[in-house]
Amino acid sequence: MEDAQFIKAKQERLKPLPSGPLRIVGKWSVTQSNNVKAEWSFNRDYTYNYWKEAGKFSYKGGKYLLVHTWDWEIKLTDDNTFDGVCTRGSVGVKIHGDRLP
């Protein structure tokens, strides 16, 4: 079973990056401006996971809008990095994400 999960994870990483709004799909190392670090996953069904939480995201005007307890507005700076800011919750907290291999 572990081998099958390993192979599936490898296959997912080898798929080409989606275009448009789904370019963000994948796992990210995210650091908040207060040095809190976490791994976030963005999924093809427009959901995202962090810690043990899940939320939804949408894409509008080149920005990703994340909705959960805290809301975020993020923008890809290239295919492997993003920057953003909290818009509800701890308003103004900034985040930076680096795509994980």
VOPAGU-2260 file (C-alpha; in pm, 1 decimal, decimal comma):
REM VOPAGU-2260
SITE   aa  ch    i         X         Y         Z
SITE  MET   A    0       0,0       0,0       0,0
SITE  GLU   A    1     283,4     241,6      86,2
SITE  ASP   A    2     445,8     168,5    -250,9
SITE  ALA   A    3     123,2     253,6    -434,8
SITE  GLN   A    4      88,7     581,8    -243,0
SITE  PHE   A    5     453,2     665,4    -317,9
SITE  ILE   A    6     405,0     597,6    -690,7
SITE  LYS   A    7      84,1     803,8    -702,6
SITE  ALA   A    8     257,7    1097,1    -528,9
SITE  LYS   A    9     548,3    1077,0    -777,3
SITE  GLN   A   10     308,0    1072,7   -1071,7
SITE  GLU   A   11     128,0    1381,8    -940,1
SITE  ARG   A   12     457,6    1570,4    -910,3
SITE  LEU   A   13     556,8    1475,4   -1265,1
SITE  LYS   A   14     235,2    1608,0   -1422,3
SITE  PRO   A   15     282,9    1940,0   -1599,4
SITE  LEU   A   16     170,0    2244,0   -1405,1
SITE  PRO   A   17    -190,4    2333,4   -1485,4
SITE  SER   A   18    -252,1    2659,1   -1664,7
SITE  GLY   A   19    -471,6    2948,4   -1557,3
SITE  PRO   A   20    -616,7    2945,7   -1209,9
SITE  LEU   A   21    -493,1    2594,1   -1132,6
SITE  ARG   A   22    -125,9    2690,9   -1168,8
SITE  ILE   A   23    -120,1    2704,3    -788,7
SITE  VAL   A   24    -206,0    2333,5    -749,9
SITE  GLY   A   25      53,6    2148,7    -542,9
SITE  LYS   A   26     231,3    2163,5    -207,6
SITE  TRP   A   27     387,0    2482,7     -75,8
SITE  SER   A   28     611,7    2582,0     211,8
SITE  VAL   A   29     445,9    2893,5     354,3
SITE  THR   A   30     600,3    3143,5     596,2
SITE  GLN   A   31     399,2    3417,4     764,5
SITE  SER   A   32     556,4    3753,2     848,5
SITE  ASN   A   33     546,9    3651,2    1216,9
SITE  ASN   A   34     773,1    3351,5    1127,0
SITE  VAL   A   35     495,8    3090,9    1154,9
SITE  LYS   A   36     571,1    2818,4     900,6
SITE  ALA   A   37     340,8    2555,5     755,1
SITE  GLU   A   38     287,0    2334,3     453,4
SITE  TRP   A   39     -14,7    2422,1     240,5
SITE  SER   A   40    -165,4    2210,6     -37,7
SITE  PHE   A   41    -375,6    2352,4    -318,0
SITE  ASN   A   42    -602,5    2099,5    -488,4
SITE  ARG   A   43    -759,0    2077,9    -834,1
SITE  ASP   A   44   -1108,7    2100,7    -683,8
SITE  TYR   A   45   -1038,5    2459,6    -565,4
SITE  THR   A   46    -979,9    2358,1    -204,5
SITE  TYR   A   47    -666,3    2404,5       0,4
SITE  ASN   A   48    -534,2    2244,2     317,1
SITE  TYR   A   49    -308,7    2376,9     590,1
SITE  TRP   A   50    -238,4    2234,7     933,3
SITE  LYS   A   51    -547,7    2018,7     985,5
SITE  GLU   A   52    -774,1    2280,4     827,7
SITE  ALA   A   53    -931,2    2313,1     484,2
SITE  GLY   A   54   -1072,4    2603,8     290,2
SITE  LYS   A   55   -1172,3    2705,5     -59,7
SITE  PHE   A   56   -1002,1    2931,2    -309,1
SITE  SER   A   57   -1107,8    3118,1    -617,9
SITE  TYR   A   58    -920,1    3313,1    -883,1
SITE  LYS   A   59   -1008,6    3662,8    -996,9
SITE  GLY   A   60    -807,3    3933,7   -1167,4
SITE  GLY   A   61    -478,3    3746,8   -1134,9
SITE  LYS   A   62    -522,1    3693,8    -759,1
SITE  TYR   A   63    -617,6    3392,7    -554,3
SITE  LEU   A   64    -878,4    3453,6    -286,5
SITE  LEU   A   65    -865,0    3202,5      -2,2
SITE  VAL   A   66   -1160,3    3166,0     230,2
SITE  HIS   A   67   -1156,1    3009,0     575,3
SITE  THR   A   68   -1120,2    3135,9     934,3
SITE  TRP   A   69    -862,4    3379,5     802,5
SITE  ASP   A   70    -901,0    3500,1     444,7
SITE  TRP   A   71    -599,8    3557,9     222,8
SITE  GLU   A   72    -530,5    3732,0    -104,2
SITE  ILE   A   73    -226,7    3589,5    -279,2
SITE  LYS   A   74     -57,7    3629,6    -615,1
SITE  LEU   A   75     192,9    3405,5    -788,2
SITE  THR   A   76     517,1    3589,7    -856,3
SITE  ASP   A   77     627,4    3299,9   -1080,8
SITE  ASP   A   78     540,5    2929,2   -1103,8
SITE  ASN   A   79     727,2    2853,6    -781,9
SITE  THR   A   80     659,7    3146,1    -545,8
SITE  PHE   A   81     371,0    3354,3    -420,0
SITE  ASP   A   82     317,6    3645,5    -184,9
SITE  GLY   A   83       2,3    3746,7      -7,1
SITE  VAL   A   84    -171,1    3925,1     275,4
SITE  CYS   A   85    -442,3    3836,1     525,7
SITE  THR   A   86    -768,3    4020,1     454,2
SITE  ARG   A   87    -979,6    3876,0     739,8
SITE  GLY   A   88    -854,6    3743,4    1070,6
SITE  SER   A   89    -515,9    3889,9    1150,0
SITE  VAL   A   90    -552,0    4155,1     880,9
SITE  GLY   A   91    -223,8    4266,7     731,5
SITE  VAL   A   92     -17,4    3957,8     815,0
SITE  LYS   A   93     191,4    3880,1     507,3
SITE  ILE   A   94     277,9    3537,7     371,5
SITE  HIS   A   95     530,5    3400,2     127,3
SITE  GLY   A   96     506,9    3059,0     -37,9
SITE  ASP   A   97     766,1    2842,7    -212,1
SITE  ARG   A   98     654,6    2542,4    -416,0
SITE  LEU   A   99     776,1    2211,1    -276,5
SITE  PRO   A  100     922,5    1947,2    -512,2
